[in-house]
Amino acid sequence: MAYDEGLVERIREVLQDTPAIGEKKMFGGVCFTLKGNMVCGVNGNDLMVRVGPEQFSALLKRPHAREMDFTGRPMKGFLFVADNGTAEDDALSFWVTACLKFVSTLPAKKPKTPKQPKTRP
């Protein structure tokens, strides 16, 4: 699936002064991480945001926001924001800041160690 590369670039600009930000392909798009934890990303034309359980209900009520659902089961603490909700730079910054507020409270993820191939005796 293609994703909005312009939105990805705009997110990079918002996050440019934030240390420890990573970027990787995930969920059929691009995700940004902080210390290994997903912050936000782009899937198609939508912004994926990780806002956590405390902010979730209030932010779900904002225009253009909806539950993030890939499999018929919404992901807790995650929202999609339609492209109309991120068209203005201030709106995009609002969402990215909300994500950083939550994700900065999480412990860093330990890097995954590659699995060793099983050897047969």
N, C-alpha and C positions, 0 to 999 in steps of 0.2 A: 504494500500500500504506500502510496506517495504521501508525503507530509509537507506542510507549509515551511519551506526553507527560509522565507522572509521572517516568519515568526520565530524560528530557531535563532536567527541572527539577532533579532531584537531582544530575545531572552539573554543571549550572550552579552549584549551591551548592558543590560540591567545587572547581570551578575559579575561583570568584569572586575570589580573591586572586592569581591567576596573571596577570601582565601579558601583553599581546599575544595573547590568546585571541580567535579569531574563531569564527563559527558560520555554517554554510550547509547548504542541502539538498543531499544527495548520497546515492547508492546507495539511493534510495527512502526515505530517512529524514533524520536530522539528523546532521551531523558537526561536531566541534569541531576547530579548527586552532590551531597555534602557528606564527607567522611563515610562514603559508601551507601548512604541512605538516599532514596529518591526524594528530590525536592519538587520538581515539576518536569513537564515534557510536552512534546507536541505529537499528536496522533491525528493524521489528516489535517484538517483546518482547526482542530480543537486544541486548546491548552489543557493539559492534564495537571491538576494541582493536588498536592498532598497537604491538607490543612489540619489533619488530626481530628479526634473526636470532639474536643471542646469547642472548636470554632465551626464545626461542620454544619450544624442546623442553621446557625445565623447566616453563614455564607451561602448555603443552598438557596436561601431566599433572595439572593442578589440576582439582578437581571442576567440572563444568558447562562446561568449555572444549572447543572443537573448532576445527578449521581453518576459516578463513573461505573460503568457496567460493561464488561466484555462477554460474560458468559451467562447472563440471565440472573446473576447474583451480584448486587452492588458491592463495591469494595469499600470497606469502612474507612472513613476519614479522607476519601479521595473524591474529587469532583472533576467534571469536564466543564470548561467554559467555552461557549461557542465563539467563533471569530468576531462577532459583533461586540462581544464583551471584552475584547482585547485590542480593538482597533485603535484606541487612543493610548499613547505611551503611559499616561498616568494610571489608566485602568490596568495595563499589563504590570506596571510596577506595584500596584496594590496587591495583585494576586501573587506575584513572586515574593513580595515581602511577607505576606501571610504564610506562605509555604516555609520560608526561612525561619520565621518566628517559631513554628512548630518543630521543624526538622532539627533546628539547632539545639533542641532539648533532648534529642535522642543520643544514645551512646554510639560511638563510631562502630561500624561493622568491621569484623575481622576479615582480612582478605581470604578468599577461598584458596585452599591449597589444591593443586591439581591432583586428581585421582591417579593413583599408580595402577598400571594395568595388572590384572591378575595373571599370575604365572601358574602354570600347571606343573605338578611334580613329575 
